[in-house]
C-alpha cells in the first residue's frame, strides 16, 4: 500500500519554532515528526511514500532524499500555491491506483499505532473512506467525529466551541481512501475536514470510523509540542 504524508503546512501557531523550517520537521524526542511518521509507515509495511511540499521544501528533501536510509521510496511534489489537505491528495492522483493511506505529517503518532489493523478493518468492511479516530481530552482542539452503531461517520464537527474541556473521539489525521474518490475532489484548494469528508457523508458514501487506542498529538502549539516530547518512544 502507498501513503501520502501531508507536509506543506507552515505551523504559524508555533511561532519562532517554524521560522527556519517546516512544521513537520519540528523535533520530538530527537527526531523530526515527519521522520517518526516515515518510520511508523515502514514498520507497518508501507514502502512507497508521497510527500507534498511548500514551506522550506529543501529542508525536507535534503534531510530525507530518496528515503533509502529509512527503507522507503519517497516521491515529492512542490505546491506553487497551497492546495489544502484533500487538494494535495488530488495532486498525486496519477500515481494512485489502489487503496492508499493519508497521514498528516505534523501529527505525532504513537510508535505502536497499529496501521495494519486499520487496513484490515477498511478492507473487511468494504469501506470507501476510513478515518482513524483517537480519544482527545478536549474536542475543541480537533474535529469531533460522530458515529452510528455500524461505525459509519454521520457528522464531523470541526473544532467545536465548548464550555470547558470535553473528551471525545476526534479525527486522528490518518485515512484510507479508494483512489476512485479522487475524481470528486475539486481542483485547486480543498480541505478534508471542511470540504471533502462532508461531501462524502452527504453523498452517502461508506465513510467509517476506526478507533485507535494510541494517543495522537497534533503539534499545533508550543504546549502540545511539549506534551509530545514527554512521550517515551
N, CA and C atoms as a LAMMPS dump frame, in Angstrom:
ITEM: TIMESTEP
0
ITEM: NUMBER OF ATOMS
699
ITEM: BOX BOUNDS ff ff ff
-5.0000000000000000e+02 5.0000000000000000e+02
-5.0000000000000000e+02 5.0000000000000000e+02
-5.0000000000000000e+02 5.0000000000000000e+02
ITEM: ATOMS id mol type element x y z
1 1 1 N 0.842 -1.204 0
2 1 2 C 0 0 0
3 1 3 C 0.87 1.244 0
4 2 1 N 0.43 2.27 -0.742
5 2 2 C 1.135 3.541 -0.796
6 2 3 C 0.56 4.491 0.256
7 3 1 N 1.339 5.517 0.577
8 3 2 C 0.884 6.511 1.555
9 3 3 C 1.28 7.899 1.114
10 4 1 N 0.409 8.854 1.398
11 4 2 C 0.711 10.273 1.213
12 4 3 C 0.866 10.893 2.591
13 5 1 N 1.982 11.572 2.806
14 5 2 C 2.169 12.329 4.038
15 5 3 C 2.035 13.809 3.691
16 6 1 N 1.112 14.479 4.339
17 6 2 C 0.866 15.892 4.088
18 6 3 C 1.849 16.728 4.902
19 7 1 N 2.724 17.45 4.212
20 7 2 C 3.838 18.115 4.897
21 7 3 C 4.043 19.554 4.429
22 8 1 N 2.98 20.204 3.936
23 8 2 C 3.142 21.535 3.37
24 8 3 C 2.82 22.667 4.351
25 9 1 N 2.368 22.331 5.552
26 9 2 C 1.926 23.356 6.492
27 9 3 C 3.038 24.253 7.006
28 10 1 N 2.678 25.503 7.307
29 10 2 C 3.648 26.468 7.829
30 10 3 C 3.82 26.375 9.342
31 11 1 N 2.756 26.014 10.054
32 11 2 C 2.847 25.926 11.51
33 11 3 C 3.011 27.269 12.179
34 12 1 N 2.234 28.263 11.745
35 12 2 C 2.398 29.625 12.251
36 12 3 C 2.11 29.744 13.74
37 13 1 N 1.239 28.872 14.272
38 13 2 C 0.902 28.957 15.701
39 13 3 C 2.056 28.497 16.593
40 14 1 N 3.086 27.9 15.983
41 14 2 C 4.265 27.514 16.761
42 14 3 C 5.268 28.655 16.88
43 15 1 N 4.95 29.792 16.261
44 15 2 C 5.795 30.975 16.395
45 15 3 C 7.177 30.8 15.807
46 16 1 N 8.202 31.166 16.578
47 16 2 C 9.579 31.143 16.09
48 16 3 C 10.089 29.739 15.787
49 17 1 N 9.412 28.731 16.332
50 17 2 C 9.848 27.347 16.129
51 17 3 C 9.899 26.997 14.643
52 18 1 N 8.975 27.555 13.845
53 18 2 C 8.896 27.193 12.428
54 18 3 C 9.334 28.329 11.493
55 19 1 N 10.121 29.251 11.999
56 19 2 C 10.603 30.343 11.151
57 19 3 C 11.707 29.886 10.205
58 20 1 N 12.389 28.792 10.545
59 20 2 C 13.509 28.324 9.743
60 20 3 C 13.277 26.988 9.057
61 21 1 N 12.181 26.334 9.383
62 21 2 C 11.917 25.025 8.777
63 21 3 C 10.432 24.704 8.859
64 22 1 N 9.959 23.761 8.031
65 22 2 C 8.527 23.443 8.003
66 22 3 C 8.079 22.72 9.261
67 23 1 N 6.797 22.839 9.562
68 23 2 C 6.231 22.28 10.78
69 23 3 C 6.518 20.782 10.957
70 24 1 N 6.399 19.945 9.91
71 24 2 C 6.668 18.514 10.11
72 24 3 C 8.116 18.184 10.484
73 25 1 N 9.013 19.191 10.374
74 25 2 C 10.408 18.955 10.753
75 25 3 C 10.698 19.383 12.185
76 26 1 N 9.68 19.838 12.911
77 26 2 C 9.839 20.112 14.336
78 26 3 C 10.222 18.811 15.043
79 27 1 N 11.17 18.882 15.952
80 27 2 C 11.685 17.667 16.581
81 27 3 C 10.871 17.255 17.809
82 28 1 N 10.611 15.968 17.879
83 28 2 C 10.005 15.326 19.043
84 28 3 C 10.912 14.17 19.423
85 29 1 N 11.37 14.154 20.654
86 29 2 C 12.27 13.088 21.136
87 29 3 C 13.468 12.898 20.222
88 30 1 N 14.042 14.03 19.751
89 30 2 C 15.291 13.977 18.998
90 30 3 C 15.162 13.705 17.517
91 31 1 N 13.92 13.552 17.002
92 31 2 C 13.71 13.324 15.567
93 31 3 C 12.596 14.231 15.063
94 32 1 N 12.644 14.641 13.785
95 32 2 C 11.508 15.379 13.215
96 32 3 C 10.231 14.543 13.261
97 33 1 N 9.089 15.206 13.447
98 33 2 C 7.81 14.495 13.445
99 33 3 C 7.678 13.663 12.178
100 34 1 N 8.092 14.242 11.051
101 34 2 C 7.993 13.55 9.767
102 34 3 C 8.8 12.255 9.759
103 35 1 N 9.942 12.274 10.402
104 35 2 C 10.756 11.054 10.475
105 35 3 C 10.054 9.978 11.302
106 36 1 N 9.453 10.357 12.413
107 36 2 C 8.681 9.39 13.21
108 36 3 C 7.591 8.747 12.356
109 37 1 N 6.924 9.564 11.526
110 37 2 C 5.825 9.044 10.722
111 37 3 C 6.299 8.129 9.607
112 38 1 N 7.44 8.454 9.018
113 38 2 C 8.019 7.579 7.989
114 38 3 C 8.427 6.246 8.606
115 39 1 N 9.025 6.276 9.78
116 39 2 C 9.411 5.049 10.476
117 39 3 C 8.177 4.21 10.804
118 40 1 N 7.097 4.877 11.24
119 40 2 C 5.849 4.167 11.558
120 40 3 C 5.287 3.472 10.322
121 41 1 N 5.28 4.159 9.187
122 41 2 C 4.762 3.559 7.955
123 41 3 C 5.62 2.371 7.528
124 42 1 N 6.923 2.538 7.563
125 42 2 C 7.814 1.437 7.152
126 42 3 C 7.622 0.222 8.041
127 43 1 N 7.459 0.448 9.335
128 43 2 C 7.255 -0.654 10.281
129 43 3 C 5.972 -1.411 9.981
130 44 1 N 5.002 -0.714 9.395
131 44 2 C 3.725 -1.337 9.041
132 44 3 C 3.685 -1.799 7.585
133 45 1 N 4.848 -1.874 6.953
134 45 2 C 4.951 -2.436 5.609
135 45 3 C 4.669 -1.481 4.478
136 46 1 N 4.572 -0.18 4.756
137 46 2 C 4.312 0.815 3.716
138 46 3 C 5.651 1.387 3.251
139 47 1 N 6.011 1.114 2.009
140 47 2 C 7.334 1.482 1.499
141 47 3 C 7.312 2.637 0.504
142 48 1 N 6.191 2.812 -0.217
143 48 2 C 6.096 3.871 -1.22
144 48 3 C 5.359 5.06 -0.626
145 49 1 N 6.08 6.164 -0.472
146 49 2 C 5.555 7.322 0.229
147 49 3 C 5.64 8.561 -0.66
148 50 1 N 4.549 9.332 -0.67
149 50 2 C 4.479 10.591 -1.413
150 50 3 C 4.345 11.726 -0.408
151 51 1 N 5.108 12.797 -0.627
152 51 2 C 5.109 13.922 0.308
153 51 3 C 4.908 15.22 -0.466
154 52 1 N 3.924 16.033 -0.046
155 52 2 C 3.756 17.347 -0.654
156 52 3 C 4.576 18.377 0.116
157 53 1 N 5.029 19.408 -0.588
158 53 2 C 5.948 20.393 -0.023
159 53 3 C 5.479 21.811 -0.341
160 54 1 N 5.813 22.744 0.564
161 54 2 C 5.537 24.161 0.291
162 54 3 C 6.492 25.057 1.077
163 55 1 N 6.421 24.995 2.396
164 55 2 C 7.189 25.872 3.282
165 55 3 C 8.577 25.267 3.518
166 56 1 N 9.654 25.986 3.088
167 56 2 C 11.027 25.48 3.191
168 56 3 C 11.133 24.036 2.682
169 57 1 N 10.766 23.766 1.433
170 57 2 C 10.754 22.395 0.923
171 57 3 C 12.118 21.723 0.941
172 58 1 N 13.174 22.515 0.733
173 58 2 C 14.51 21.931 0.67
174 58 3 C 14.947 21.326 2.005
175 59 1 N 14.386 21.8 3.097
176 59 2 C 14.733 21.23 4.405
177 59 3 C 14.316 19.764 4.463
178 60 1 N 13.155 19.462 3.893
179 60 2 C 12.657 18.091 3.884
180 60 3 C 13.413 17.237 2.873
181 61 1 N 13.563 17.747 1.648
182 61 2 C 14.203 16.936 0.604
183 61 3 C 15.67 16.658 0.913
184 62 1 N 16.366 17.625 1.501
185 62 2 C 17.784 17.417 1.821
186 62 3 C 17.951 16.441 2.988
187 63 1 N 17.006 16.421 3.895
188 63 2 C 17.098 15.519 5.056
189 63 3 C 16.783 14.082 4.667
190 64 1 N 15.712 13.886 3.895
191 64 2 C 15.249 12.526 3.612
192 64 3 C 15.715 11.986 2.262
193 65 1 N 16.002 12.859 1.309
194 65 2 C 16.428 12.387 -0.001
195 65 3 C 15.432 11.409 -0.604
196 66 1 N 15.926 10.302 -1.112
197 66 2 C 15.063 9.289 -1.733
198 66 3 C 14.306 8.447 -0.708
199 67 1 N 14.724 8.559 0.566
200 67 2 C 14.113 7.737 1.61
201 67 3 C 14.802 6.415 1.844
202 68 1 N 15.846 6.122 1.069
203 68 2 C 16.508 4.807 1.138
204 68 3 C 17.099 4.524 2.514
205 69 1 N 17.545 5.561 3.22
206 69 2 C 18.111 5.339 4.556
207 69 3 C 17.066 4.866 5.568
208 70 1 N 15.793 5.032 5.224
209 70 2 C 14.698 4.586 6.094
210 70 3 C 13.973 3.366 5.521
211 71 1 N 14.51 2.824 4.429
212 71 2 C 13.912 1.634 3.827
213 71 3 C 12.648 1.902 3.035
214 72 1 N 12.475 3.171 2.576
215 72 2 C 11.28 3.526 1.812
216 72 3 C 11.681 4.259 0.536
217 73 1 N 10.716 4.459 -0.34
218 73 2 C 10.926 5.225 -1.566
219 73 3 C 10.028 6.458 -1.509
220 74 1 N 10.629 7.654 -1.533
221 74 2 C 9.862 8.887 -1.382
222 74 3 C 9.788 9.646 -2.7
223 75 1 N 8.579 10.08 -3.061
224 75 2 C 8.329 10.948 -4.209
225 75 3 C 7.767 12.267 -3.679
226 76 1 N 8.336 13.387 -4.148
227 76 2 C 7.919 14.699 -3.666
228 76 3 C 7.149 15.465 -4.74
229 77 1 N 6.248 16.35 -4.288
230 77 2 C 5.617 17.32 -5.175
231 77 3 C 5.551 18.662 -4.466
232 78 1 N 6.13 19.681 -5.129
233 78 2 C 6.09 21.031 -4.583
234 78 3 C 4.822 21.738 -5.053
235 79 1 N 4.165 22.444 -4.144
236 79 2 C 2.959 23.193 -4.471
237 79 3 C 3.29 24.68 -4.617
238 80 1 N 3.032 25.229 -5.799
239 80 2 C 3.24 26.666 -6.014
240 80 3 C 2.327 27.483 -5.104
241 81 1 N 1.092 27 -4.963
242 81 2 C 0.124 27.576 -4.037
243 81 3 C -0.426 26.435 -3.188
244 82 1 N -0.671 26.701 -1.914
245 82 2 C -1.165 25.649 -1.038
246 82 3 C -2.486 25.086 -1.556
247 83 1 N -2.567 23.76 -1.621
248 83 2 C -3.739 23.084 -2.159
249 83 3 C -4.688 22.577 -1.079
250 84 1 N -4.302 22.681 0.187
251 84 2 C -5.122 22.118 1.256
252 84 3 C -4.893 20.619 1.375
253 85 1 N -5.481 20.019 2.391
254 85 2 C -5.199 18.611 2.677
255 85 3 C -5.711 17.665 1.587
256 86 1 N -6.981 17.808 1.195
257 86 2 C -7.503 16.929 0.142
258 86 3 C -7.05 17.381 -1.242
259 87 1 N -6.839 18.683 -1.432
260 87 2 C -6.304 19.163 -2.705
261 87 3 C -4.93 18.595 -2.986
262 88 1 N -4.129 18.448 -1.955
263 88 2 C -2.788 17.862 -2.11
264 88 3 C -2.874 16.411 -2.55
265 89 1 N -3.861 15.686 -2.022
266 89 2 C -4.033 14.279 -2.399
267 89 3 C -4.424 14.169 -3.868
268 90 1 N -5.335 15.022 -4.317
269 90 2 C -5.747 15.002 -5.73
270 90 3 C -4.539 15.222 -6.64
271 91 1 N -3.589 16.02 -6.184
272 91 2 C -2.401 16.327 -6.975
273 91 3 C -1.532 15.093 -7.239
274 92 1 N -1.729 14.033 -6.454
275 92 2 C -0.986 12.783 -6.639
276 92 3 C -1.817 11.71 -7.351
277 93 1 N -2.985 12.069 -7.868
278 93 2 C -3.944 11.1 -8.41
279 93 3 C -3.335 10.148 -9.435
280 94 1 N -2.464 10.663 -10.29
281 94 2 C -1.911 9.837 -11.364
282 94 3 C -1.112 8.653 -10.851
283 95 1 N -0.657 8.715 -9.602
284 95 2 C 0.167 7.64 -9.038
285 95 3 C -0.619 6.704 -8.128
286 96 1 N -1.911 6.946 -7.974
287 96 2 C -2.719 6.207 -7.002
288 96 3 C -3.776 5.371 -7.715
289 97 1 N -3.552 4.055 -7.747
290 97 2 C -4.456 3.158 -8.47
291 97 3 C -5.06 2.089 -7.565
292 98 1 N -4.653 2.053 -6.315
293 98 2 C -5.209 1.13 -5.332
294 98 3 C -5.473 1.91 -4.048
295 99 1 N -6.172 1.289 -3.098
296 99 2 C -6.4 1.942 -1.813
297 99 3 C -5.09 2.482 -1.258
298 100 1 N -5.135 3.681 -0.679
299 100 2 C -3.912 4.301 -0.178
300 100 3 C -4.179 4.988 1.16
301 101 1 N -3.116 5.21 1.893
302 101 2 C -3.164 5.89 3.182
303 101 3 C -2.884 7.378 3.012
304 102 1 N -3.478 8.168 3.89
305 102 2 C -3.15 9.59 4.005
306 102 3 C -2.828 9.856 5.465
307 103 1 N -1.735 10.545 5.706
308 103 2 C -1.296 10.787 7.078
309 103 3 C -0.876 12.237 7.208
310 104 1 N -1.347 12.914 8.251
311 104 2 C -0.965 14.308 8.487
312 104 3 C 0.465 14.345 9.028
313 105 1 N 1.337 14.998 8.285
314 105 2 C 2.759 14.974 8.62
315 105 3 C 3.138 15.746 9.859
316 106 1 N 2.231 16.571 10.393
317 106 2 C 2.542 17.32 11.61
318 106 3 C 1.815 16.753 12.822
319 107 1 N 1.218 15.57 12.684
320 107 2 C 0.643 14.863 13.832
321 107 3 C 1.654 13.842 14.336
322 108 1 N 1.82 13.806 15.652
323 108 2 C 2.737 12.828 16.236
324 108 3 C 1.943 11.605 16.668
325 109 1 N 2.206 10.485 15.991
326 109 2 C 1.516 9.23 16.271
327 109 3 C 2.377 8.373 17.184
328 110 1 N 1.731 7.725 18.144
329 110 2 C 2.448 6.781 19
330 110 3 C 3.124 5.736 18.13
331 111 1 N 4.394 5.4 18.392
332 111 2 C 5.107 4.418 17.566
333 111 3 C 4.445 3.045 17.503
334 112 1 N 3.568 2.741 18.455
335 112 2 C 2.901 1.437 18.453
336 112 3 C 1.56 1.461 17.719
337 113 1 N 1.226 2.577 17.068
338 113 2 C -0.03 2.671 16.325
339 113 3 C -0.13 1.537 15.31
340 114 1 N -1.234 0.801 15.364
341 114 2 C -1.408 -0.404 14.545
342 114 3 C -2.124 -0.054 13.238
343 115 1 N -1.353 0.356 12.255
344 115 2 C -1.93 0.714 10.962
345 115 3 C -2.455 -0.52 10.241
346 116 1 N -1.824 -1.663 10.466
347 116 2 C -2.257 -2.894 9.809
348 116 3 C -3.707 -3.238 10.173
349 117 1 N -4.085 -3.032 11.432
350 117 2 C -5.466 -3.299 11.847
351 117 3 C -6.436 -2.335 11.184
352 118 1 N -6.02 -1.102 10.996
353 118 2 C -6.831 -0.123 10.286
354 118 3 C -7.084 -0.573 8.852
355 119 1 N -6.037 -1.049 8.19
356 119 2 C -6.157 -1.521 6.806
357 119 3 C -7.094 -2.723 6.725
358 120 1 N -6.933 -3.666 7.648
359 120 2 C -7.791 -4.861 7.649
360 120 3 C -9.253 -4.495 7.872
361 121 1 N -9.514 -3.545 8.769
362 121 2 C -10.879 -3.076 9.015
363 121 3 C -11.467 -2.468 7.748
364 122 1 N -10.705 -1.608 7.095
365 122 2 C -11.162 -0.947 5.865
366 122 3 C -11.538 -1.974 4.799
367 123 1 N -10.692 -2.976 4.626
368 123 2 C -10.941 -3.983 3.593
369 123 3 C -12.126 -4.887 3.955
370 124 1 N -12.19 -5.314 5.218
371 124 2 C -13.252 -6.226 5.644
372 124 3 C -14.62 -5.57 5.542
373 125 1 N -14.699 -4.282 5.805
374 125 2 C -15.984 -3.565 5.787
375 125 3 C -16.297 -2.962 4.414
376 126 1 N -15.394 -3.176 3.453
377 126 2 C -15.577 -2.626 2.101
378 126 3 C -15.867 -1.122 2.164
379 127 1 N -15.069 -0.452 2.939
380 127 2 C -15.231 0.982 3.15
381 127 3 C -14.729 1.764 1.936
382 128 1 N -15.37 2.903 1.683
383 128 2 C -14.868 3.826 0.662
384 128 3 C -13.773 4.723 1.242
385 129 1 N -13.993 5.134 2.486
386 129 2 C -13.084 6.074 3.141
387 129 3 C -13.136 5.779 4.635
388 130 1 N -11.999 5.472 5.223
389 130 2 C -11.95 5.152 6.648
390 130 3 C -11.093 6.175 7.373
391 131 1 N -11.641 6.714 8.45
392 131 2 C -10.936 7.674 9.295
393 131 3 C -10.475 6.984 10.568
394 132 1 N -9.208 7.126 10.908
395 132 2 C -8.755 6.697 12.228
396 132 3 C -9.186 7.755 13.237
397 133 1 N -9.705 7.303 14.366
398 133 2 C -10.159 8.204 15.429
399 133 3 C -9.349 7.955 16.685
400 134 1 N -9.075 9.018 17.423
401 134 2 C -8.386 8.878 18.701
402 134 3 C -9.155 9.648 19.764
403 135 1 N -8.966 9.27 20.996
404 135 2 C -9.634 9.956 22.104
405 135 3 C -8.852 11.226 22.452
406 136 1 N -9.588 12.336 22.569
407 136 2 C -8.982 13.609 22.949
408 136 3 C -9.615 14.111 24.236
409 137 1 N -8.823 14.743 25.062
410 137 2 C -9.337 15.3 26.311
411 137 3 C -10.143 16.573 26.084
412 138 1 N -9.9 17.224 24.932
413 138 2 C -10.57 18.487 24.635
414 138 3 C -10.954 18.504 23.156
415 139 1 N -12.225 18.258 22.844
416 139 2 C -12.664 18.174 21.453
417 139 3 C -12.598 19.516 20.735
418 140 1 N -12.483 20.624 21.471
419 140 2 C -12.464 21.934 20.831
420 140 3 C -11.186 22.174 20.042
421 141 1 N -10.178 21.311 20.246
422 141 2 C -8.901 21.472 19.553
423 141 3 C -8.828 20.661 18.269
424 142 1 N -9.83 19.818 18.002
425 142 2 C -9.78 18.913 16.856
426 142 3 C -11.161 18.776 16.231
427 143 1 N -11.25 17.902 15.217
428 143 2 C -12.526 17.623 14.581
429 143 3 C -13.209 16.455 15.257
430 144 1 N -14.314 16.718 15.969
431 144 2 C -15.034 15.636 16.632
432 144 3 C -15.82 14.835 15.598
433 145 1 N -15.82 13.508 15.772
434 145 2 C -16.466 12.617 14.808
435 145 3 C -17.61 11.874 15.495
436 146 1 N -18.799 11.944 14.881
437 146 2 C -19.97 11.235 15.382
438 146 3 C -20.203 9.981 14.534
439 147 1 N -20.37 8.819 15.207
440 147 2 C -20.594 7.556 14.521
441 147 3 C -21.969 7.003 14.865
442 148 1 N -22.53 6.206 13.939
443 148 2 C -23.721 5.442 14.292
444 148 3 C -23.287 4.065 14.801
445 149 1 N -24.224 3.176 15.075
446 149 2 C -23.87 1.896 15.675
447 149 3 C -23.105 0.978 14.725
448 150 1 N -23.14 1.285 13.413
449 150 2 C -22.372 0.495 12.441
450 150 3 C -20.992 1.096 12.187
451 151 1 N -20.606 2.085 12.989
452 151 2 C -19.332 2.784 12.882
453 151 3 C -19.233 3.648 11.627
454 152 1 N -20.378 3.988 11.07
455 152 2 C -20.397 4.908 9.939
456 152 3 C -20.353 6.342 10.453
457 153 1 N -19.536 7.17 9.805
458 153 2 C -19.422 8.569 10.195
459 153 3 C -20.673 9.313 9.728
460 154 1 N -21.377 9.923 10.671
461 154 2 C -22.593 10.655 10.32
462 154 3 C -22.411 12.165 10.445
463 155 1 N -21.356 12.584 11.161
464 155 2 C -21.135 14.019 11.31
465 155 3 C -19.7 14.289 11.735
466 156 1 N -19.151 15.362 11.194
467 156 2 C -17.813 15.821 11.57
468 156 3 C -17.95 17.272 11.997
469 157 1 N -17.603 17.545 13.262
470 157 2 C -17.718 18.898 13.81
471 157 3 C -16.311 19.419 14.053
472 158 1 N -15.896 20.374 13.254
473 158 2 C -14.518 20.849 13.314
474 158 3 C -14.334 21.897 14.41
475 159 1 N -13.478 21.575 15.394
476 159 2 C -13.087 22.486 16.467
477 159 3 C -14.289 23.179 17.104
478 160 1 N -15.154 22.344 17.649
479 160 2 C -16.388 22.799 18.291
480 160 3 C -16.084 23.617 19.546
481 161 1 N -16.774 24.745 19.704
482 161 2 C -16.607 25.565 20.898
483 161 3 C -17.384 24.947 22.058
484 162 1 N -16.715 24.783 23.197
485 162 2 C -17.344 24.167 24.362
486 162 3 C -17.083 25.016 25.609
487 163 1 N -17.915 24.805 26.613
488 163 2 C -17.702 25.461 27.906
489 163 3 C -16.8 24.565 28.747
490 164 1 N -15.516 24.734 28.571
491 164 2 C -14.554 23.892 29.268
492 164 3 C -14.243 22.644 28.475
493 165 1 N -13.154 21.945 28.823
494 165 2 C -12.729 20.751 28.09
495 165 3 C -13.757 19.621 28.166
496 166 1 N -14.058 19.031 27.011
497 166 2 C -14.933 17.866 26.92
498 166 3 C -14.195 16.797 26.123
499 167 1 N -14.14 15.58 26.646
500 167 2 C -13.451 14.487 25.959
501 167 3 C -14.339 13.878 24.884
502 168 1 N -13.717 13.322 23.852
503 168 2 C -14.479 12.661 22.796
504 168 3 C -13.571 12.111 21.717
505 169 1 N -14.15 11.356 20.791
506 169 2 C -13.395 10.78 19.675
507 169 3 C -13.255 11.827 18.574
508 170 1 N -12.016 12.012 18.117
509 170 2 C -11.729 13.044 17.124
510 170 3 C -10.935 12.465 15.955
511 171 1 N -10.869 13.244 14.909
512 171 2 C -10.104 12.895 13.717
513 171 3 C -8.619 12.799 14.063
514 172 1 N -8.027 11.63 13.799
515 172 2 C -6.614 11.421 14.121
516 172 3 C -5.674 11.879 13.011
517 173 1 N -6.233 12.263 11.851
518 173 2 C -5.374 12.671 10.737
519 173 3 C -4.719 11.489 10.043
520 174 1 N -5.437 10.376 9.989
521 174 2 C -4.953 9.16 9.322
522 174 3 C -6.146 8.523 8.618
523 175 1 N -6.059 8.376 7.294
524 175 2 C -7.179 7.877 6.495
525 175 3 C -6.733 6.737 5.581
526 176 1 N -7.714 5.932 5.151
527 176 2 C -7.549 5.047 3.993
528 176 3 C -8.636 5.424 3.002
529 177 1 N -8.258 5.481 1.739
530 177 2 C -9.156 6.036 0.735
531 177 3 C -9.094 5.232 -0.552
532 178 1 N -10.242 5.047 -1.183
533 178 2 C -10.29 4.438 -2.51
534 178 3 C -9.819 5.465 -3.549
535 179 1 N -8.996 5.05 -4.511
536 179 2 C -8.487 6.017 -5.494
537 179 3 C -9.578 6.636 -6.361
538 180 1 N -10.69 5.92 -6.565
539 180 2 C -11.769 6.45 -7.403
540 180 3 C -12.391 7.715 -6.819
541 181 1 N -12.226 7.935 -5.515
542 181 2 C -12.803 9.13 -4.885
543 181 3 C -12.064 10.407 -5.273
544 182 1 N -10.832 10.268 -5.777
545 182 2 C -10.064 11.456 -6.135
546 182 3 C -10.764 12.322 -7.172
547 183 1 N -11.573 11.697 -8.026
548 183 2 C -12.239 12.472 -9.074
549 183 3 C -13.266 13.449 -8.497
550 184 1 N -13.676 13.242 -7.254
551 184 2 C -14.675 14.111 -6.642
552 184 3 C -14.058 15.248 -5.829
553 185 1 N -12.738 15.266 -5.726
554 185 2 C -12.073 16.393 -5.066
555 185 3 C -11.98 17.531 -6.071
556 186 1 N -12.456 18.691 -5.7
557 186 2 C -12.466 19.82 -6.637
558 186 3 C -11.043 20.263 -6.941
559 187 1 N -10.772 20.725 -8.153
560 187 2 C -9.439 21.244 -8.488
561 187 3 C -9.103 22.453 -7.623
562 188 1 N -7.812 22.638 -7.366
563 188 2 C -7.383 23.767 -6.542
564 188 3 C -7.432 23.436 -5.067
565 189 1 N -7.761 24.431 -4.262
566 189 2 C -7.736 24.254 -2.807
567 189 3 C -8.943 23.447 -2.322
568 190 1 N -8.667 22.455 -1.471
569 190 2 C -9.728 21.633 -0.88
570 190 3 C -9.231 21.054 0.432
571 191 1 N -10.096 21.06 1.436
572 191 2 C -9.731 20.598 2.769
573 191 3 C -10.558 19.365 3.143
574 192 1 N -9.91 18.348 3.712
575 192 2 C -10.632 17.133 4.096
576 192 3 C -11.767 17.43 5.07
577 193 1 N -11.464 18.146 6.139
578 193 2 C -12.442 18.332 7.218
579 193 3 C -13.585 19.259 6.84
580 194 1 N -13.285 20.317 6.092
581 194 2 C -14.312 21.313 5.782
582 194 3 C -15.012 21.06 4.448
583 195 1 N -14.345 20.356 3.533
584 195 2 C -14.894 20.192 2.187
585 195 3 C -15.174 18.729 1.824
586 196 1 N -14.132 17.914 1.765
587 196 2 C -14.271 16.609 1.129
588 196 3 C -14.99 15.573 1.987
589 197 1 N -14.629 15.46 3.267
590 197 2 C -15.325 14.477 4.113
591 197 3 C -16.809 14.822 4.256
592 198 1 N -17.186 16.094 4.487
593 198 2 C -18.62 16.417 4.497
594 198 3 C -19.315 16.044 3.184
595 199 1 N -18.63 16.243 2.051
596 199 2 C -19.214 15.852 0.753
597 199 3 C -19.475 14.35 0.726
598 200 1 N -18.509 13.548 1.176
599 200 2 C -18.673 12.091 1.169
600 200 3 C -19.828 11.66 2.069
601 201 1 N -19.93 12.276 3.239
602 201 2 C -21.008 11.935 4.173
603 201 3 C -22.37 12.261 3.56
604 202 1 N -22.489 13.444 3.01
605 202 2 C -23.769 13.885 2.451
606 202 3 C -24.134 13.124 1.175
607 203 1 N -23.115 12.58 0.493
608 203 2 C -23.358 11.802 -0.727
609 203 3 C -23.564 10.329 -0.423
610 204 1 N -23.589 9.99 0.864
611 204 2 C -23.881 8.632 1.341
612 204 3 C -22.839 7.602 0.922
613 205 1 N -21.589 8.043 0.822
614 205 2 C -20.507 7.07 0.644
615 205 3 C -20.284 6.342 1.97
616 206 1 N -19.643 5.199 1.89
617 206 2 C -19.388 4.394 3.077
618 206 3 C -18.155 4.948 3.791
619 207 1 N -18.377 5.936 4.65
620 207 2 C -17.304 6.58 5.417
621 207 3 C -17.353 6.02 6.831
622 208 1 N -16.314 5.292 7.221
623 208 2 C -16.309 4.61 8.506
624 208 3 C -15.249 5.178 9.433
625 209 1 N -15.493 5.045 10.721
626 209 2 C -14.53 5.458 11.729
627 209 3 C -13.93 4.253 12.432
628 210 1 N -12.607 4.262 12.578
629 210 2 C -11.888 3.17 13.244
630 210 3 C -11.171 3.742 14.457
631 211 1 N -11.554 3.296 15.645
632 211 2 C -10.99 3.837 16.877
633 211 3 C -9.652 3.188 17.199
634 212 1 N -8.631 4.036 17.377
635 212 2 C -7.327 3.533 17.788
636 212 3 C -7.09 3.931 19.243
637 213 1 N -6.46 3.045 19.977
638 213 2 C -6.249 3.28 21.407
639 213 3 C -5.07 4.207 21.676
640 214 1 N -4.125 4.237 20.73
641 214 2 C -2.903 5.007 20.944
642 214 3 C -3.172 6.517 20.855
643 215 1 N -2.419 7.281 21.597
644 215 2 C -2.567 8.732 21.624
645 215 3 C -1.981 9.353 20.357
646 216 1 N -2.644 10.371 19.846
647 216 2 C -2.162 11.153 18.71
648 216 3 C -2.149 12.616 19.141
649 217 1 N -1.051 13.302 18.862
650 217 2 C -0.945 14.714 19.246
651 217 3 C -0.718 15.557 18
652 218 1 N -1.65 16.459 17.713
653 218 2 C -1.464 17.42 16.63
654 218 3 C -0.584 18.543 17.162
655 219 1 N 0.61 18.675 16.6
656 219 2 C 1.579 19.638 17.133
657 219 3 C 1.219 21.034 16.629
658 220 1 N 0.216 21.645 17.245
659 220 2 C -0.288 22.945 16.799
660 220 3 C 0.22 24.113 17.632
661 221 1 N 0.646 23.849 18.855
662 221 2 C 1.082 24.916 19.759
663 221 3 C 2.323 24.461 20.513
664 222 1 N 3.078 25.413 21.081
665 222 2 C 4.234 25.033 21.891
666 222 3 C 3.866 24.108 23.05
667 223 1 N 2.672 24.266 23.621
668 223 2 C 2.249 23.404 24.734
669 223 3 C 2.085 21.965 24.259
670 224 1 N 1.475 21.777 23.078
671 224 2 C 1.292 20.427 22.537
672 224 3 C 2.633 19.808 22.137
673 225 1 N 3.553 20.634 21.665
674 225 2 C 4.896 20.139 21.351
675 225 3 C 5.58 19.641 22.624
676 226 1 N 5.43 20.382 23.694
677 226 2 C 5.993 19.978 24.983
678 226 3 C 5.37 18.663 25.456
679 227 1 N 4.059 18.512 25.246
680 227 2 C 3.364 17.289 25.641
681 227 3 C 3.899 16.085 24.845
682 228 1 N 4.107 16.28 23.547
683 228 2 C 4.61 15.196 22.71
684 228 3 C 6.005 14.763 23.145
685 229 1 N 6.806 15.709 23.567
686 229 2 C 8.173 15.374 23.984
687 229 3 C 8.239 14.616 25.3
688 230 1 N 7.125 14.553 26.003
689 230 2 C 7.077 13.798 27.252
690 230 3 C 6.775 12.318 27.019
691 231 1 N 6.348 11.971 25.788
692 231 2 C 6.02 10.59 25.477
693 231 3 C 7.29 9.804 25.206
694 232 1 N 7.447 8.687 25.849
695 232 2 C 8.626 7.858 25.644
696 232 3 C 8.455 7.016 24.398
697 233 1 N 9.503 6.946 23.563
698 233 2 C 9.463 6.165 22.354
699 233 3 C 10.101 4.806 22.575
